[in-house]
Amino acid sequence: MFFEYGSHRHLKPIAEIYCEAFPESVQLFFAGKNPARLVRLLTNAYSFLYFAGARVVIARTADGQVLGYCVYTCIKSGKERVGFLFKNIGRVLQAALKCMRDLRLIEIGRLAANSILMRMHTRADQKLPRRSSQILSIAVRPAAQGQGIGKALLAHTLDDLVTKDVLLNVRPDNTPALRLYQKAGFVKCGSTKDLQGPWLMMIRRG
């Protein structure tokens, strides 16, 4: 097993893993969507994040098959952010336009409602940093779960963020993930909810 920083060529396999690992989310937001079109949409969504500055760690086999990933943000200075976006603005806009092309109005409505609901129900239990890194998505192919891949992906990600405050959300009934994050130094710092139910907010201080 190899763990390394991913590039734009790994975004399609990441989209495929998302579909396998989170079928409930796919069904809620994209019910009835053609599978190939769904993967294309999610690939472009991850492209938007990647070219806007998100980082990717992947787990792969010797022959290059991607088995898991972690997508996360890393705090940059204002000058670094502006420079990065200026360099990639064309790719960011292109990815955004491609996403809109593949989204139906009902899907846009569900995603917007989900975002609004999360904002309305976000409650912090402690003072949170004004700027922090965030784990946006982490997943392992179902067929490869139980091999410690998720734990290793989290460890590699946190090695990159060792001096940063890191936030993430996790479902309160996801006991294995909760244990993993607690062992990595995360503590509960609040709660929120979306169309699928409640989330626990967790933080690991840098």
KAMO-V59792 format. One record per residue. RES is the residue in one letter. OMEGA is omega in radians with two decimals (* if undefined). D_FIRST is the distance of its C-alpha to the first C-alpha in Angstrom with 2 decimals. Layout:
# KAMO-V59792
<<RES | OMEGA | D_FIRST> <RES | OMEGA | D_FIRST>>
This chain:
# KAMO-V59792
<<M | -3.13 | 0.00> <F | 3.09 | 3.81> <F | -3.05 | 6.83> <E | 3.04 | 10.14> <Y | 3.11 | 13.60> <G | 3.09 | 14.35> <S | -3.11 | 17.55> <H | -3.13 | 20.22> <R | 3.12 | 18.60> <H | -3.02 | 15.88> <L | 3.09 | 18.73> <K | 3.05 | 19.58> <P | 3.09 | 16.23> <I | 3.10 | 16.54> <A | 3.13 | 20.08> <E | 3.11 | 19.14> <I | 3.10 | 16.77> <Y | -3.13 | 19.71> <C | -3.14 | 22.05> <E | -3.01 | 20.07> <A | -3.06 | 19.47> <F | -3.10 | 23.00> <P | -3.13 | 25.47> <E | 3.11 | 28.32> <S | 3.13 | 28.17> <V | -3.13 | 28.05> <Q | -3.11 | 31.03> <L | -3.01 | 32.96> <F | -3.00 | 32.73> <F | -3.10 | 32.27> <A | 3.07 | 33.93> <G | -3.10 | 34.90> <K | 3.07 | 33.06> <N | -3.07 | 32.00> <P | -3.14 | 28.20> <A | 3.12 | 27.81> <R | 3.09 | 29.99> <L | 3.12 | 28.10> <V | 3.12 | 24.75> <R | 3.11 | 26.75> <L | -3.11 | 28.33> <L | 3.07 | 25.17> <T | 3.12 | 23.58> <N | 3.08 | 26.74> <A | 3.08 | 26.74> <Y | 3.07 | 23.33> <S | 3.09 | 24.65> <F | 3.13 | 27.65> <L | -3.07 | 25.66> <Y | -3.10 | 23.43> <F | 3.03 | 26.47> <A | 3.03 | 28.44> <G | 3.11 | 26.12> <A | 3.11 | 23.26> <R | -3.09 | 19.83> <V | 2.95 | 16.46> <V | 3.14 | 12.98> <I | 2.95 | 10.23> <A | -3.11 | 6.73> <R | 3.05 | 5.88> <T | -3.13 | 5.05> <A | -3.13 | 6.64> <D | 3.01 | 9.84> <G | 3.13 | 9.71> <Q | -3.14 | 9.91> <V | -3.10 | 9.84> <L | -3.13 | 9.20> <G | -3.10 | 10.70> <Y | 2.93 | 12.77> <C | 3.08 | 15.34> <V | -3.05 | 18.56> <Y | 3.07 | 20.95> <T | 3.10 | 24.05> <C | -3.11 | 24.85> <I | 3.04 | 28.48> <K | 3.05 | 30.11> <S | 3.13 | 33.68> <G | -3.13 | 36.22> <K | 3.12 | 36.49> <E | -3.13 | 32.75> <R | -3.13 | 32.65> <V | 3.14 | 35.69> <G | -3.13 | 34.45> <F | -3.13 | 31.08> <L | 3.11 | 32.85> <F | 3.14 | 35.52> <K | -3.02 | 33.03> <N | -3.03 | 31.25> <I | 3.13 | 34.20> <G | 3.14 | 34.52> <R | 3.11 | 30.96> <V | -3.14 | 31.34> <L | 3.13 | 34.62> <Q | 3.12 | 33.41> <A | 3.13 | 30.51> <A | 3.14 | 33.04> <L | 3.12 | 35.53> <K | 3.07 | 33.06> <C | -3.12 | 32.16> <M | 3.14 | 35.88> <R | -3.05 | 36.45> <D | 3.14 | 34.19> <L | 3.01 | 35.40> <R | -3.11 | 38.38> <L | -3.13 | 41.00> <I | 3.10 | 40.29> <E | 3.08 | 36.59> <I | 3.13 | 37.66> <G | 3.13 | 40.04> <R | -3.14 | 37.48> <L | 3.12 | 35.04> <A | 3.12 | 37.98> <A | 3.13 | 39.29> <N | -3.14 | 35.92> <S | 3.13 | 35.77> <I | -3.14 | 39.41> <L | 3.13 | 39.00> <M | 3.13 | 36.16> <R | -3.10 | 38.32> <M | -3.02 | 41.34> <H | 3.13 | 39.70> <T | 3.14 | 37.65> <R | 3.13 | 38.97> <A | 3.10 | 37.82> <D | -3.11 | 38.52> <Q | 3.13 | 38.46> <K | -3.11 | 38.95> <L | 3.13 | 35.86> <P | 3.13 | 35.17> <R | 3.12 | 36.63> <R | 3.13 | 33.47> <S | 2.98 | 29.96> <S | -3.11 | 26.40> <Q | 3.00 | 25.11> <I | -3.05 | 21.96> <L | -3.11 | 22.95> <S | 3.07 | 20.30> <I | -3.07 | 17.03> <A | 3.09 | 15.65> <V | 3.08 | 13.01> <R | -3.14 | 13.82> <P | -3.12 | 16.12> <A | -3.10 | 14.66> <A | -3.13 | 11.26> <Q | -3.14 | 13.21> <G | -3.12 | 13.85> <Q | -3.14 | 10.39> <G | -3.10 | 10.70> <I | 3.14 | 8.78> <G | 3.11 | 12.24> <K | -3.14 | 13.07> <A | 3.10 | 10.28> <L | 3.11 | 11.26> <L | 3.14 | 14.80> <A | 3.12 | 14.47> <H | 3.12 | 13.23> <T | -3.10 | 16.04> <L | 3.02 | 18.59> <D | 3.13 | 17.93> <D | -3.06 | 19.18> <L | -2.96 | 22.05> <V | -3.13 | 23.02> <T | -3.03 | 26.67> <K | 2.89 | 26.97> <D | -3.05 | 28.30> <V | 3.11 | 25.76> <L | 3.00 | 26.92> <L | 3.03 | 25.38> <N | 3.13 | 26.84> <V | 3.10 | 25.86> <R | -3.09 | 27.80> <P | 3.12 | 29.86> <D | 3.10 | 29.15> <N | -3.03 | 25.33> <T | 3.13 | 25.33> <P | 3.14 | 21.60> <A | 3.11 | 21.05> <L | 3.13 | 24.20> <R | 3.14 | 23.14> <L | -3.10 | 19.80> <Y | 3.12 | 21.79> <Q | 3.10 | 24.56> <K | 3.14 | 22.41> <A | 3.07 | 21.08> <G | 3.11 | 24.77> <F | 3.06 | 25.84> <V | 3.13 | 29.35> <K | -3.14 | 31.37> <C | 3.13 | 33.50> <G | -3.13 | 35.02> <S | 3.03 | 34.83> <T | 3.09 | 35.23> <K | 3.06 | 35.27> <D | -3.08 | 34.80> <L | 3.14 | 35.79> <Q | 3.12 | 33.26> <G | -3.03 | 34.42> <P | 3.00 | 33.89> <W | 2.87 | 31.14> <L | 3.02 | 30.76> <M | -3.13 | 30.40> <M | 3.13 | 28.44> <I | 2.94 | 28.32> <R | -3.09 | 26.69> <R | 3.13 | 29.14> <G | * | 28.12>>
